[in-house]
Structures are given as C-alpha cells and as structure tokens.
Amino acid sequence: MDNDPILLEQVAAGDQAAFRQIYAHFFKRLYQFAFAMIKTRESAEEIVEDVFVRIWQRREEISSIRNLRVYLYTATKNAALNYLSRKARQNITEPFDHITIDLNGSNGTPEQLLITAETYRKIQTAIEALPPRCKMIFKLVREDGLKYREIAEILNISTNTIDVQMAIAVKRISLAIAAEFDFPLKRSSRQIGDN
C-alpha cells in the first residue's frame, strides 16, 4: 500500500476511491504523529486533514513521489512545525492576555507589578532576538513542552545539538535581563553566539 504505483496513478487520475484508500491507510498513524508533536487533538486532526487536502489538490504530481509514507510523514511534520511556529508567534504577540493584575496589593506594589511586566517583556524580546534555529528549539522545549529526543527526531539533529542551542538561548536571555537591570553576571572570555 505504501508505494503501490497503480494506486498512485489512480489518485493522479482523480480516482476518489483510491484516494480514500490512502487516506484510510495513513490517517490514524499521521494523526498520532502530529499529536505527539503538538499535543492538541483537534489541531493534530486539522493538520493531517490539511496534508491530505493538499495531496488531493496536487494529485497530478502524486505518481512522481518515490516513497509515499516518507512524503506524508514529512509533510505532516512540516505542517506541525508551521503550526507550532504560528502558535509561538501568537503567544509572543499577545504576551499579557493571561496576566491578571490585582492592584489591591495581593500581587505586590504597582512598582513590583511594573517591574514584573517589564521583565516579562524583556524576556520575550530576548527570545525573539535569538538566532532562528536557537529560537525554534527554545520554544519547542519551553513553550510547547517537547522533550529533547522528540525535537531531535523531528528536526533530524542530535540531542547534544539541542542541549547546546538551549544553553545559548538561556545565556543570551540571562545576559539581556542582567543588562537591563544591571545584574552582575560572570561573562566568559568568549561571548555565546560569537561563533
């Protein structure tokens, strides 16, 4: 089924029954794969359905695919990463939506609240200033809760690379906060990211 050239030719010719066979064969596995990445059932289902919609829209090209299973998993991975990226951007553009401020004093003085909000803003700015790969890895770990091994599999990199990128991210964010508030931090002779 994975690489049945006759079935792929039928789909390319517009055969909906052949397409439904492929859909039925792969949907559950692709859904589980997407769900493992994004941890949201509805979004995982939407991602996989979108992958199949795009396949149907470009069905004339399906017969040129050498390994349908790898193609579908890669398309699902890319769609899930795009979803995570959009979600992370949304979290950054709406950083204060979930913060409730109690000015009656139970959460601190107005000055403390201002410092907390300013610190949060500085952290978000520092995250956005990270190199793209470093930022993506940081967000997958910290905001989406993925494990290093999951990210390594998705991005086809080693867990050591993830560890290094996380160290760079944490160091740069710490330096940005320390610079803002004049906290003395030990600086190495070579700044992180000068490579």
KEZA-878449 format. One record per atom (N, C-alpha, C): residue in three letters; atom name; x, y, z. Coordinates in steps of 0.05 Angstrom, whole numbers, m for minus. Atoms other than C-alpha are relative to their C-alpha. Layout:
<rs>
<r "ALA"; "CA"; <X; Y; Z>>
...
</rs>
This chain:
<rs>
<r "MET"; "N"; <17; m24; 0>>
<r "MET"; "CA"; <0; 0; 0>>
<r "MET"; "C"; <17; 25; 0>>
<r "ASP"; "N"; <m16; m24; m3>>
<r "ASP"; "CA"; <56; 49; 18>>
<r "ASP"; "C"; <9; 12; m26>>
<r "ASN"; "N"; <m10; m10; 25>>
<r "ASN"; "CA"; <83; 54; m52>>
<r "ASN"; "C"; <m12; m15; m24>>
<r "ASP"; "N"; <14; 14; 21>>
<r "ASP"; "CA"; <32; 20; m96>>
<r "ASP"; "C"; <m2; 19; m24>>
<r "PRO"; "N"; <0; m19; 23>>
<r "PRO"; "CA"; <46; 53; m164>>
<r "PRO"; "C"; <m27; 1; m14>>
<r "ILE"; "N"; <26; 0; 13>>
<r "ILE"; "CA"; <m22; 32; m192>>
<r "ILE"; "C"; <m19; 18; 15>>
<r "LEU"; "N"; <18; m17; m17>>
<r "LEU"; "CA"; <m59; 64; m133>>
<r "LEU"; "C"; <7; 29; m3>>
<r "LEU"; "N"; <m8; m28; 3>>
<r "LEU"; "CA"; <m18; 127; m140>>
<r "LEU"; "C"; <m8; 11; m27>>
<r "GLU"; "N"; <9; m9; 27>>
<r "GLU"; "CA"; <m33; 131; m215>>
<r "GLU"; "C"; <m30; 5; 0>>
<r "GLN"; "N"; <29; m4; m2>>
<r "GLN"; "CA"; <m107; 123; m199>>
<r "GLN"; "C"; <m7; 26; 14>>
<r "VAL"; "N"; <5; m25; m14>>
<r "VAL"; "CA"; <m104; 180; m150>>
<r "VAL"; "C"; <7; 23; m18>>
<r "ALA"; "N"; <m8; m21; 19>>
<r "ALA"; "CA"; <m66; 222; m201>>
<r "ALA"; "C"; <m21; 5; m21>>
<r "ALA"; "N"; <21; m3; 20>>
<r "ALA"; "CA"; <m123; 209; m250>>
<r "ALA"; "C"; <m26; 10; 12>>
<r "GLY"; "N"; <25; m11; m13>>
<r "GLY"; "CA"; <m174; 235; m199>>
<r "GLY"; "C"; <m18; m21; 12>>
<r "ASP"; "N"; <16; 21; m11>>
<r "ASP"; "CA"; <m199; 168; m172>>
<r "ASP"; "C"; <m3; 5; 31>>
<r "GLN"; "N"; <5; m6; m28>>
<r "GLN"; "CA"; <m231; 187; m105>>
<r "GLN"; "C"; <0; m25; 17>>
<r "ALA"; "N"; <m1; 25; m15>>
<r "ALA"; "CA"; <m238; 114; m83>>
<r "ALA"; "C"; <29; m7; 7>>
<r "ALA"; "N"; <m28; 6; m5>>
<r "ALA"; "CA"; <m163; 104; m90>>
<r "ALA"; "C"; <11; 19; 21>>
<r "PHE"; "N"; <m9; m20; m20>>
<r "PHE"; "CA"; <m151; 169; m51>>
<r "PHE"; "C"; <m10; m8; 28>>
<r "ARG"; "N"; <11; 8; m26>>
<r "ARG"; "CA"; <m198; 145; 4>>
<r "ARG"; "C"; <15; m24; 12>>
<r "GLN"; "N"; <m16; 22; m10>>
<r "GLN"; "CA"; <m157; 81; 9>>
<r "GLN"; "C"; <25; 10; 14>>
<r "ILE"; "N"; <m25; m12; m12>>
<r "ILE"; "CA"; <m93; 121; 21>>
<r "ILE"; "C"; <m7; 14; 25>>
<r "TYR"; "N"; <8; m15; m24>>
<r "TYR"; "CA"; <m129; 166; 70>>
<r "TYR"; "C"; <m6; m19; 23>>
<r "ALA"; "N"; <7; 19; m21>>
<r "ALA"; "CA"; <m157; 107; 109>>
<r "ALA"; "C"; <25; m14; 11>>
<r "HIS"; "N"; <m24; 15; m8>>
<r "HIS"; "CA"; <m90; 72; 110>>
<r "HIS"; "C"; <19; 17; 17>>
<r "PHE"; "N"; <m20; m17; m14>>
<r "PHE"; "CA"; <m48; 132; 135>>
<r "PHE"; "C"; <m11; 18; 21>>
<r "PHE"; "N"; <10; m21; m17>>
<r "PHE"; "CA"; <m95; 178; 172>>
<r "PHE"; "C"; <7; m4; 30>>
<r "LYS"; "N"; <m3; 4; m29>>
<r "LYS"; "CA"; <m91; 147; 242>>
<r "LYS"; "C"; <30; 2; 8>>
<r "ARG"; "N"; <m28; m2; m7>>
<r "ARG"; "CA"; <m15; 140; 241>>
<r "ARG"; "C"; <11; 28; m2>>
<r "LEU"; "N"; <m8; m28; 3>>
<r "LEU"; "CA"; <m5; 211; 215>>
<r "LEU"; "C"; <m11; 17; 22>>
<r "TYR"; "N"; <13; m15; m22>>
<r "TYR"; "CA"; <m54; 237; 267>>
<r "TYR"; "C"; <16; m4; 26>>
<r "GLN"; "N"; <m15; 6; m24>>
<r "GLN"; "CA"; <m16; 202; 323>>
<r "GLN"; "C"; <28; 14; 0>>
<r "PHE"; "N"; <m26; m14; 3>>
<r "PHE"; "CA"; <50; 231; 296>>
<r "PHE"; "C"; <m3; 30; 5>>
<r "ALA"; "N"; <4; m28; m4>>
<r "ALA"; "CA"; <22; 301; 293>>
<r "ALA"; "C"; <m7; 6; 29>>
<r "PHE"; "N"; <8; m5; m28>>
<r "PHE"; "CA"; <m10; 295; 362>>
<r "PHE"; "C"; <24; m2; 19>>
<r "ALA"; "N"; <m24; 2; m17>>
<r "ALA"; "CA"; <57; 273; 392>>
<r "ALA"; "C"; <17; 25; m2>>
<r "MET"; "N"; <m15; m24; 2>>
<r "MET"; "CA"; <87; 337; 366>>
<r "MET"; "C"; <m14; 24; 12>>
<r "ILE"; "N"; <14; m25; m8>>
<r "ILE"; "CA"; <33; 388; 383>>
<r "ILE"; "C"; <m18; m3; 24>>
<r "LYS"; "N"; <15; 6; m25>>
<r "LYS"; "CA"; <m6; 355; 440>>
<r "LYS"; "C"; <m29; 12; 0>>
<r "THR"; "N"; <28; m9; 2>>
<r "THR"; "CA"; <m74; 381; 415>>
<r "THR"; "C"; <m15; m17; m21>>
<r "ARG"; "N"; <14; 19; 18>>
<r "ARG"; "CA"; <m123; 331; 386>>
<r "ARG"; "C"; <m13; 14; m24>>
<r "GLU"; "N"; <14; m13; 23>>
<r "GLU"; "CA"; <m165; 379; 344>>
<r "GLU"; "C"; <20; 11; m20>>
<r "SER"; "N"; <m20; m11; 19>>
<r "SER"; "CA"; <m104; 414; 315>>
<r "SER"; "C"; <15; m22; m15>>
<r "ALA"; "N"; <m13; 22; 14>>
<r "ALA"; "CA"; <m70; 348; 300>>
<r "ALA"; "C"; <m17; m11; m22>>
<r "GLU"; "N"; <19; 9; 20>>
<r "GLU"; "CA"; <m132; 325; 263>>
<r "GLU"; "C"; <m1; 20; m24>>
<r "GLU"; "N"; <1; m21; 21>>
<r "GLU"; "CA"; <m135; 391; 224>>
<r "GLU"; "C"; <26; m1; m17>>
<r "ILE"; "N"; <m26; 0; 14>>
<r "ILE"; "CA"; <m61; 386; 206>>
<r "ILE"; "C"; <0; m23; m20>>
<r "VAL"; "N"; <0; 23; 18>>
<r "VAL"; "CA"; <m69; 316; 177>>
<r "VAL"; "C"; <m20; 3; m22>>
<r "GLU"; "N"; <20; m5; 21>>
<r "GLU"; "CA"; <m132; 334; 141>>
<r "GLU"; "C"; <10; 20; m21>>
<r "ASP"; "N"; <m12; m19; 18>>
<r "ASP"; "CA"; <m97; 394; 111>>
<r "ASP"; "C"; <21; m13; m19>>
<r "VAL"; "N"; <m20; 14; 16>>
<r "VAL"; "CA"; <m40; 349; 88>>
<r "VAL"; "C"; <m14; m15; m23>>
<r "PHE"; "N"; <15; 16; 20>>
<r "PHE"; "CA"; <m90; 304; 52>>
<r "PHE"; "C"; <m14; 18; m20>>
<r "VAL"; "N"; <13; m19; 19>>
<r "VAL"; "CA"; <m127; 364; 22>>
<r "VAL"; "C"; <21; 9; m20>>
<r "ARG"; "N"; <m21; m9; 19>>
<r "ARG"; "CA"; <m61; 389; m7>>
<r "ARG"; "C"; <8; m22; m19>>
<r "ILE"; "N"; <m6; 22; 18>>
<r "ILE"; "CA"; <m46; 320; m34>>
<r "ILE"; "C"; <m21; m2; m22>>
<r "TRP"; "N"; <21; 2; 20>>
<r "TRP"; "CA"; <m113; 318; m68>>
<r "TRP"; "C"; <1; 23; m20>>
<r "GLN"; "N"; <m1; m23; 18>>
<r "GLN"; "CA"; <m105; 388; m96>>
<r "GLN"; "C"; <23; m3; m20>>
<r "ARG"; "N"; <m24; 3; 17>>
<r "ARG"; "CA"; <m37; 368; m125>>
<r "ARG"; "C"; <2; m30; m9>>
<r "ARG"; "N"; <0; 29; 5>>
<r "ARG"; "CA"; <m57; 296; m142>>
<r "ARG"; "C"; <14; m8; m26>>
<r "GLU"; "N"; <m14; 7; 25>>
<r "GLU"; "CA"; <m28; 300; m212>>
<r "GLU"; "C"; <29; m6; 4>>
<r "GLU"; "N"; <m29; 4; m6>>
<r "GLU"; "CA"; <41; 301; m180>>
<r "GLU"; "C"; <6; m25; 17>>
<r "ILE"; "N"; <m4; 21; m20>>
<r "ILE"; "CA"; <29; 242; m133>>
<r "ILE"; "C"; <16; m24; m12>>
<r "SER"; "N"; <m14; 23; 12>>
<r "SER"; "CA"; <55; 190; m182>>
<r "SER"; "C"; <30; 3; m1>>
<r "SER"; "N"; <m29; m4; 0>>
<r "SER"; "CA"; <124; 222; m180>>
<r "SER"; "C"; <12; m3; 28>>
<r "ILE"; "N"; <m10; 4; m27>>
<r "ILE"; "CA"; <130; 210; m105>>
<r "ILE"; "C"; <12; m28; 2>>
<r "ARG"; "N"; <m13; 26; m1>>
<r "ARG"; "CA"; <180; 154; m93>>
<r "ARG"; "C"; <m8; m16; 25>>
<r "ASN"; "N"; <8; 14; m25>>
<r "ASN"; "CA"; <161; 138; m21>>
<r "ASN"; "C"; <m22; 15; 13>>
<r "LEU"; "N"; <23; m14; m10>>
<r "LEU"; "CA"; <91; 159; m3>>
<r "LEU"; "C"; <m1; 3; 30>>
<r "ARG"; "N"; <1; m1; m29>>
<r "ARG"; "CA"; <97; 142; 70>>
<r "ARG"; "C"; <19; 21; 11>>
<r "VAL"; "N"; <m19; m20; m8>>
<r "VAL"; "CA"; <160; 184; 79>>
<r "VAL"; "C"; <m10; 28; m7>>
<r "TYR"; "N"; <11; m26; 9>>
<r "TYR"; "CA"; <128; 240; 39>>
<r "TYR"; "C"; <m22; 10; 18>>
<r "LEU"; "N"; <23; m8; m18>>
<r "LEU"; "CA"; <65; 241; 82>>
<r "LEU"; "C"; <10; 7; 28>>
<r "TYR"; "N"; <m11; m7; m26>>
<r "TYR"; "CA"; <104; 239; 147>>
<r "TYR"; "C"; <15; 26; 0>>
<r "THR"; "N"; <m14; m25; 2>>
<r "THR"; "CA"; <149; 295; 124>>
<r "THR"; "C"; <m19; 23; m3>>
<r "ALA"; "N"; <20; m22; 4>>
<r "ALA"; "CA"; <90; 337; 101>>
<r "ALA"; "C"; <m14; 5; 27>>
<r "THR"; "N"; <14; m4; m26>>
<r "THR"; "CA"; <56; 325; 169>>
<r "THR"; "C"; <19; 13; 20>>
<r "LYS"; "N"; <m20; m13; m18>>
<r "LYS"; "CA"; <120; 343; 207>>
<r "LYS"; "C"; <2; 29; m7>>
<r "ASN"; "N"; <m2; m28; 8>>
<r "ASN"; "CA"; <127; 407; 167>>
<r "ASN"; "C"; <m24; 16; 7>>
<r "ALA"; "N"; <25; m14; m7>>
<r "ALA"; "CA"; <54; 426; 177>>
<r "ALA"; "C"; <m2; 4; 30>>
<r "ALA"; "N"; <1; m2; m29>>
<r "ALA"; "CA"; <60; 412; 252>>
<r "ALA"; "C"; <20; 21; 9>>
<r "LEU"; "N"; <m19; m20; m8>>
<r "LEU"; "CA"; <123; 454; 257>>
<r "LEU"; "C"; <m10; 28; m7>>
<r "ASN"; "N"; <12; m26; 7>>
<r "ASN"; "CA"; <88; 511; 220>>
<r "ASN"; "C"; <m21; 7; 20>>
<r "TYR"; "N"; <21; m5; m20>>
<r "TYR"; "CA"; <30; 504; 269>>
<r "TYR"; "C"; <14; 10; 26>>
<r "LEU"; "N"; <m14; m7; m24>>
<r "LEU"; "CA"; <79; 507; 328>>
<r "LEU"; "C"; <12; 28; m2>>
<r "SER"; "N"; <m12; m27; 5>>
<r "SER"; "CA"; <113; 568; 298>>
<r "SER"; "C"; <m21; 21; 2>>
<r "ARG"; "N"; <22; m19; m1>>
<r "ARG"; "CA"; <47; 604; 288>>
<r "ARG"; "C"; <m10; 3; 29>>
<r "LYS"; "N"; <9; m1; m28>>
<r "LYS"; "CA"; <26; 586; 359>>
<r "LYS"; "C"; <20; 16; 17>>
<r "ALA"; "N"; <m20; m15; m15>>
<r "ALA"; "CA"; <92; 612; 387>>
<r "ALA"; "C"; <m1; 30; m6>>
<r "ARG"; "N"; <2; m28; 8>>
<r "ARG"; "CA"; <86; 677; 348>>
<r "ARG"; "C"; <m25; 13; 13>>
<r "GLN"; "N"; <25; m10; m13>>
<r "GLN"; "CA"; <15; 685; 375>>
<r "GLN"; "C"; <5; 4; 29>>
<r "ASN"; "N"; <m6; m3; m29>>
<r "ASN"; "CA"; <40; 674; 446>>
<r "ASN"; "C"; <17; 24; 5>>
<r "ILE"; "N"; <m18; m23; m5>>
<r "ILE"; "CA"; <92; 728; 437>>
<r "ILE"; "C"; <m15; 26; m7>>
<r "THR"; "N"; <14; m25; 7>>
<r "THR"; "CA"; <46; 779; 404>>
<r "THR"; "C"; <m23; 6; 19>>
<r "GLU"; "N"; <21; m5; m20>>
<r "GLU"; "CA"; <m6; 770; 459>>
<r "GLU"; "C"; <11; m8; 28>>
<r "PRO"; "N"; <m13; 10; m24>>
<r "PRO"; "CA"; <40; 764; 520>>
<r "PRO"; "C"; <m15; 6; 26>>
<r "PHE"; "N"; <12; m7; m25>>
<r "PHE"; "CA"; <m4; 797; 571>>
<r "PHE"; "C"; <m29; m8; 2>>
<r "ASP"; "N"; <29; 7; 0>>
<r "ASP"; "CA"; <m72; 767; 554>>
<r "ASP"; "C"; <m8; m17; 25>>
<r "HIS"; "N"; <7; 18; m22>>
<r "HIS"; "CA"; <m69; 716; 611>>
<r "HIS"; "C"; <10; 10; 27>>
<r "ILE"; "N"; <m10; m11; m25>>
<r "ILE"; "CA"; <m38; 761; 664>>
<r "ILE"; "C"; <m22; 16; 12>>
<r "THR"; "N"; <19; m16; m14>>
<r "THR"; "CA"; <m86; 787; 715>>
<r "THR"; "C"; <15; 16; 21>>
<r "ILE"; "N"; <m13; m18; m18>>
<r "ILE"; "CA"; <m64; 846; 755>>
<r "ILE"; "C"; <m19; 9; 21>>
<r "ASP"; "N"; <16; m8; m23>>
<r "ASP"; "CA"; <m92; 858; 824>>
<r "ASP"; "C"; <13; 24; 13>>
<r "LEU"; "N"; <m12; m25; m10>>
<r "LEU"; "CA"; <m78; 930; 843>>
<r "LEU"; "C"; <m7; 4; 30>>
<r "ASN"; "N"; <7; m2; m28>>
<r "ASN"; "CA"; <m106; 918; 913>>
<r "ASN"; "C"; <23; m8; 19>>
<r "GLY"; "N"; <m23; 6; m16>>
<r "GLY"; "CA"; <m38; 895; 936>>
<r "GLY"; "C"; <6; m29; 4>>
<r "SER"; "N"; <m6; 28; m5>>
<r "SER"; "CA"; <m44; 820; 938>>
<r "SER"; "C"; <22; m11; m18>>
<r "ASN"; "N"; <m22; 9; 17>>
<r "ASN"; "CA"; <5; 813; 880>>
<r "ASN"; "C"; <24; 19; 1>>
<r "GLY"; "N"; <m23; m18; m2>>
<r "GLY"; "CA"; <53; 867; 902>>
<r "GLY"; "C"; <m8; 29; m5>>
<r "THR"; "N"; <5; m28; 4>>
<r "THR"; "CA"; <60; 941; 896>>
<r "THR"; "C"; <m1; 6; m30>>
<r "PRO"; "N"; <0; m7; 28>>
<r "PRO"; "CA"; <48; 977; 830>>
<r "PRO"; "C"; <28; 0; m12>>
<r "GLU"; "N"; <m28; 1; 10>>
<r "GLU"; "CA"; <124; 984; 824>>
<r "GLU"; "C"; <9; m28; m5>>
<r "GLN"; "N"; <m7; 28; 4>>
<r "GLN"; "CA"; <133; 909; 833>>
<r "GLN"; "C"; <m14; m11; m25>>
<r "LEU"; "N"; <15; 9; 24>>
<r "LEU"; "CA"; <79; 896; 781>>
<r "LEU"; "C"; <12; 10; m25>>
<r "LEU"; "N"; <m12; m12; 24>>
<r "LEU"; "CA"; <112; 943; 732>>
<r "LEU"; "C"; <26; m14; m6>>
<r "ILE"; "N"; <m26; 14; 4>>
<r "ILE"; "CA"; <180; 910; 743>>
<r "ILE"; "C"; <m5; m28; m11>>
<r "THR"; "N"; <6; 27; 9>>
<r "THR"; "CA"; <149; 841; 733>>
<r "THR"; "C"; <m9; 1; m30>>
<r "ALA"; "N"; <9; m3; 28>>
<r "ALA"; "CA"; <114; 863; 668>>
<r "ALA"; "C"; <23; 7; m18>>
<r "GLU"; "N"; <m23; m9; 16>>
<r "GLU"; "CA"; <177; 897; 643>>
<r "GLU"; "C"; <20; m24; m3>>
<r "THR"; "N"; <m18; 23; 2>>
<r "THR"; "CA"; <219; 835; 659>>
<r "THR"; "C"; <m11; m20; m20>>
<r "TYR"; "N"; <13; 19; 19>>
<r "TYR"; "CA"; <169; 791; 621>>
<r "TYR"; "C"; <4; 10; m29>>
<r "ARG"; "N"; <m3; m12; 27>>
<r "ARG"; "CA"; <172; 839; 561>>
<r "ARG"; "C"; <29; m3; m9>>
<r "LYS"; "N"; <m29; 3; 7>>
<r "LYS"; "CA"; <249; 837; 563>>
<r "LYS"; "C"; <6; m29; m8>>
<r "ILE"; "N"; <m5; 29; 6>>
<r "ILE"; "CA"; <249; 761; 564>>
<r "ILE"; "C"; <m11; m6; m28>>
<r "GLN"; "N"; <12; 5; 26>>
<r "GLN"; "CA"; <202; 759; 504>>
<r "GLN"; "C"; <17; 13; m22>>
<r "THR"; "N"; <m17; m13; 20>>
<r "THR"; "CA"; <245; 809; 467>>
<r "THR"; "C"; <26; m15; m4>>
<r "ALA"; "N"; <m25; 15; 2>>
<r "ALA"; "CA"; <308; 769; 483>>
<r "ALA"; "C"; <m5; m26; m15>>
<r "ILE"; "N"; <6; 25; 14>>
<r "ILE"; "CA"; <274; 705; 458>>
<r "ILE"; "C"; <m3; 6; m30>>
<r "GLU"; "N"; <4; m8; 28>>
<r "GLU"; "CA"; <254; 740; 393>>
<r "GLU"; "C"; <27; 6; m14>>
<r "ALA"; "N"; <m26; m7; 11>>
<r "ALA"; "CA"; <326; 763; 384>>
<r "ALA"; "C"; <19; m24; m4>>
<r "LEU"; "N"; <m17; 24; 3>>
<r "LEU"; "CA"; <354; 692; 386>>
<r "LEU"; "C"; <2; m7; m30>>
<r "PRO"; "N"; <m2; 10; 27>>
<r "PRO"; "CA"; <380; 662; 321>>
<r "PRO"; "C"; <m23; m19; m6>>
<r "PRO"; "N"; <24; 15; 7>>
<r "PRO"; "CA"; <323; 626; 284>>
<r "PRO"; "C"; <0; m29; 10>>
<r "ARG"; "N"; <0; 28; m8>>
<r "ARG"; "CA"; <344; 554; 298>>
<r "ARG"; "C"; <0; m2; 31>>
<r "CYS"; "N"; <m1; m1; m29>>
<r "CYS"; "CA"; <360; 570; 371>>
<r "CYS"; "C"; <m27; 7; 12>>
<r "LYS"; "N"; <26; m9; m10>>
<r "LYS"; "CA"; <294; 606; 380>>
<r "LYS"; "C"; <m21; m23; m4>>
<r "MET"; "N"; <20; 22; 5>>
<r "MET"; "CA"; <254; 548; 349>>
<r "MET"; "C"; <4; m22; 21>>
<r "ILE"; "N"; <m5; 21; m19>>
<r "ILE"; "CA"; <288; 497; 394>>
<r "ILE"; "C"; <m8; 9; 28>>
<r "PHE"; "N"; <7; m11; m27>>
<r "PHE"; "CA"; <279; 541; 456>>
<r "PHE"; "C"; <m31; m1; 3>>
<r "LYS"; "N"; <29; 0; m2>>
<r "LYS"; "CA"; <205; 549; 441>>
<r "LYS"; "C"; <m12; m28; 1>>
<r "LEU"; "N"; <10; 27; m1>>
<r "LEU"; "CA"; <194; 476; 427>>
<r "LEU"; "C"; <3; m13; 27>>
<r "VAL"; "N"; <m5; 10; m27>>
<r "VAL"; "CA"; <225; 459; 494>>
<r "VAL"; "C"; <m17; 14; 21>>
<r "ARG"; "N"; <12; m15; m22>>
<r "ARG"; "CA"; <199; 515; 538>>
<r "ARG"; "C"; <m29; 6; m3>>
<r "GLU"; "N"; <28; m8; 3>>
<r "GLU"; "CA"; <133; 535; 508>>
<r "GLU"; "C"; <m18; m24; m8>>
<r "ASP"; "N"; <16; 22; 9>>
<r "ASP"; "CA"; <110; 470; 476>>
<r "ASP"; "C"; <5; m26; 16>>
<r "GLY"; "N"; <m4; 23; m18>>
<r "GLY"; "CA"; <139; 422; 527>>
<r "GLY"; "C"; <10; m25; m13>>
<r "LEU"; "N"; <m11; 24; 13>>
<r "LEU"; "CA"; <172; 375; 477>>
<r "LEU"; "C"; <26; m8; 13>>
<r "LYS"; "N"; <m25; 11; m11>>
<r "LYS"; "CA"; <228; 330; 501>>
<r "LYS"; "C"; <22; 2; m21>>
<r "TYR"; "N"; <m23; m2; 18>>
<r "TYR"; "CA"; <298; 335; 472>>
<r "TYR"; "C"; <m1; m22; m22>>
<r "ARG"; "N"; <0; 22; 19>>
<r "ARG"; "CA"; <291; 266; 439>>
<r "ARG"; "C"; <m22; 4; m21>>
<r "GLU"; "N"; <22; m5; 20>>
<r "GLU"; "CA"; <225; 287; 406>>
<r "GLU"; "C"; <9; 21; m20>>
<r "ILE"; "N"; <m10; m21; 17>>
<r "ILE"; "CA"; <256; 350; 379>>
<r "ILE"; "C"; <22; m10; m19>>
<r "ALA"; "N"; <m22; 11; 16>>
<r "ALA"; "CA"; <318; 312; 356>>
<r "ALA"; "C"; <m11; m16; m24>>
<r "GLU"; "N"; <13; 16; 21>>
<r "GLU"; "CA"; <273; 264; 317>>
<r "GLU"; "C"; <m13; 18; m21>>
<r "ILE"; "N"; <14; m17; 19>>
<r "ILE"; "CA"; <231; 319; 286>>
<r "ILE"; "C"; <19; 16; m18>>
<r "LEU"; "N"; <m18; m17; 14>>
<r "LEU"; "CA"; <289; 363; 266>>
<r "LEU"; "C"; <24; m15; m12>>
<r "ASN"; "N"; <m22; 16; 10>>
<r "ASN"; "CA"; <336; 306; 250>>
<r "ASN"; "C"; <28; 11; 9>>
<r "ILE"; "N"; <m25; m9; m12>>
<r "ILE"; "CA"; <391; 332; 297>>
<r "ILE"; "C"; <5; m16; 25>>
<r "SER"; "N"; <m6; 15; m24>>
<r "SER"; "CA"; <425; 304; 358>>
<r "SER"; "C"; <m10; 15; 25>>
<r "THR"; "N"; <9; m12; m25>>
<r "THR"; "CA"; <402; 316; 429>>
<r "THR"; "C"; <22; 18; 11>>
<r "ASN"; "N"; <m22; m18; m9>>
<r "ASN"; "CA"; <471; 346; 442>>
<r "ASN"; "C"; <m2; 27; m14>>
<r "THR"; "N"; <4; m25; 14>>
<r "THR"; "CA"; <457; 399; 389>>
<r "THR"; "C"; <m22; 16; 14>>
<r "ILE"; "N"; <22; m13; m15>>
<r "ILE"; "CA"; <392; 415; 426>>
<r "ILE"; "C"; <10; 11; 26>>
<r "ASP"; "N"; <m11; m9; m26>>
<r "ASP"; "CA"; <429; 420; 492>>
<r "ASP"; "C"; <17; 25; m4>>
<r "VAL"; "N"; <m17; m23; 5>>
<r "VAL"; "CA"; <479; 468; 462>>
<r "VAL"; "C"; <m17; 25; m7>>
<r "GLN"; "N"; <17; m22; 8>>
<r "GLN"; "CA"; <425; 511; 430>>
<r "GLN"; "C"; <m16; 11; 24>>
<r "MET"; "N"; <14; m9; m24>>
<r "MET"; "CA"; <386; 513; 496>>
<r "MET"; "C"; <19; 16; 18>>
<r "ALA"; "N"; <m19; m15; m17>>
<r "ALA"; "CA"; <449; 535; 533>>
<r "ALA"; "C"; <5; 28; m12>>
<r "ILE"; "N"; <m4; m27; 13>>
<r "ILE"; "CA"; <460; 591; 482>>
<r "ILE"; "C"; <m25; 17; 6>>
<r "ALA"; "N"; <25; m16; m4>>
<r "ALA"; "CA"; <387; 613; 489>>
<r "ALA"; "C"; <m2; 10; 29>>
<r "VAL"; "N"; <2; m8; m28>>
<r "VAL"; "CA"; <388; 613; 565>>
<r "VAL"; "C"; <21; 21; 7>>
<r "LYS"; "N"; <m22; m19; m5>>
<r "LYS"; "CA"; <455; 650; 567>>
<r "LYS"; "C"; <m7; 27; m12>>
<r "ARG"; "N"; <7; m26; 13>>
<r "ARG"; "CA"; <431; 704; 518>>
<r "ARG"; "C"; <m23; 13; 14>>
<r "ILE"; "N"; <23; m11; m14>>
<r "ILE"; "CA"; <365; 713; 554>>
<r "ILE"; "C"; <9; 11; 27>>
<r "SER"; "N"; <m11; m9; m26>>
<r "SER"; "CA"; <402; 718; 621>>
<r "SER"; "C"; <16; 25; m3>>
<r "LEU"; "N"; <m15; m24; 5>>
<r "LEU"; "CA"; <450; 769; 593>>
<r "LEU"; "C"; <m17; 24; m6>>
<r "ALA"; "N"; <18; m22; 7>>
<r "ALA"; "CA"; <393; 811; 565>>
<r "ALA"; "C"; <m14; 10; 25>>
<r "ILE"; "N"; <13; m9; m25>>
<r "ILE"; "CA"; <358; 812; 632>>
<r "ILE"; "C"; <20; 13; 19>>
<r "ALA"; "N"; <m20; m12; m17>>
<r "ALA"; "CA"; <422; 825; 670>>
<r "ALA"; "C"; <8; 28; m9>>
<r "ALA"; "N"; <m8; m26; 11>>
<r "ALA"; "CA"; <440; 883; 624>>
<r "ALA"; "C"; <m22; 20; 6>>
<r "GLU"; "N"; <22; m18; m5>>
<r "GLU"; "CA"; <371; 913; 634>>
<r "GLU"; "C"; <m1; 9; 29>>
<r "PHE"; "N"; <3; m6; m28>>
<r "PHE"; "CA"; <373; 910; 709>>
<r "PHE"; "C"; <27; 3; 14>>
<r "ASP"; "N"; <m27; m3; m11>>
<r "ASP"; "CA"; <449; 918; 719>>
<r "ASP"; "C"; <7; m22; 20>>
<r "PHE"; "N"; <m8; 22; m17>>
<r "PHE"; "CA"; <457; 849; 750>>
<r "PHE"; "C"; <28; m8; m9>>
<r "PRO"; "N"; <m27; 9; 9>>
<r "PRO"; "CA"; <530; 827; 750>>
<r "PRO"; "C"; <m2; m30; m6>>
<r "LEU"; "N"; <m2; 28; 8>>
<r "LEU"; "CA"; <537; 762; 712>>
<r "LEU"; "C"; <29; m5; m9>>
<r "LYS"; "N"; <m27; 7; 10>>
<r "LYS"; "CA"; <602; 726; 700>>
<r "LYS"; "C"; <m2; m3; m30>>
<r "ARG"; "N"; <0; 2; 29>>
<r "ARG"; "CA"; <618; 733; 627>>
<r "ARG"; "C"; <25; m16; m7>>
<r "SER"; "N"; <m23; 15; 9>>
<r "SER"; "CA"; <663; 683; 593>>
<r "SER"; "C"; <17; 18; m18>>
<r "SER"; "N"; <m18; m16; 17>>
<r "SER"; "CA"; <722; 708; 553>>
<r "SER"; "C"; <m11; 0; m29>>
<r "ARG"; "N"; <12; 1; 26>>
<r "ARG"; "CA"; <683; 688; 491>>
<r "ARG"; "C"; <m30; 0; 3>>
<r "GLN"; "N"; <29; m3; m3>>
<r "GLN"; "CA"; <610; 711; 486>>
<r "GLN"; "C"; <m13; m23; m15>>
<r "ILE"; "N"; <16; 20; 13>>
<r "ILE"; "CA"; <559; 658; 470>>
<r "ILE"; "C"; <m11; 12; m26>>
<r "GLY"; "N"; <11; m9; 26>>
<r "GLY"; "CA"; <539; 663; 397>>
<r "GLY"; "C"; <20; 15; m17>>
<r "ASP"; "N"; <m20; m14; 16>>
<r "ASP"; "CA"; <604; 694; 373>>
<r "ASP"; "C"; <13; m20; m19>>
<r "ASN"; "N"; <m12; 21; 17>>
<r "ASN"; "CA"; <618; 630; 333>>
<r "ASN"; "C"; <m7; 4; m28>>
</rs>
